[in-house]
Amino acid sequence: MTYLYVNLAVMGVAIAAAGLALSRVDPRRRRRTLLVSLIAFAVVALLTAVFDTIMIAVGLFTYAEEHLIGWRIGLAPIEDFSYVFVVALLLPALWAFLRRGRAEDDGGPR
């Protein structure tokens, strides 16, 4: 099994959670959340490419080649970027769930 198959399963869960969370928020906030998520993904993906390449180049860690699909950005295998993708989806989804719960708590009787 390649790392990609494991990553695809996790990414599927992240996409479902993000879709559910974002479907429950105001459309204006949804656009802003998606834009911020995209910017965060781009920044962290760039940092991942740079620092994974450095760490692989100096020998801090290696990957079993038989588990990789072979695509790389620098020396970083493409599979490493799935974690960045998952976090860029799940953190805003979690934020949306938590904000929604807090907004409901603020409006109701105690």
Residue pairs with C-beta under 8 A, 6 or more apart in sequence:
1 67
2 67
2 68
2 69
2 79
3 63
3 67
3 68
3 77
3 79
4 68
4 69
4 78
4 79
4 82
7 79
7 82
7 83
8 82
10 82
10 86
11 82
11 85
11 86
11 89
14 85
14 86
14 89
14 90
14 93
15 89
17 89
17 90
17 93
18 89
18 90
18 92
18 93
20 93
21 92
21 93
21 94
21 96
21 97
22 30
22 33
22 34
22 92
22 93
22 96
24 96
24 100
25 33
25 96
25 99
25 100
29 96
33 92
33 95
33 96
34 92
36 92
37 88
37 89
37 91
37 92
38 88
40 88
40 91
41 84
41 85
41 88
44 84
44 87
44 88
45 81
45 84
48 76
48 80
48 81
48 83
48 84
49 73
49 74
49 76
49 81
50 74
52 74
52 75
52 76
52 80
53 73
53 74
53 75
53 76
55 61
56 62
56 75
56 76
57 75
63 77
68 77
68 79
69 77
69 78
69 79
71 77
71 78
72 78
73 81
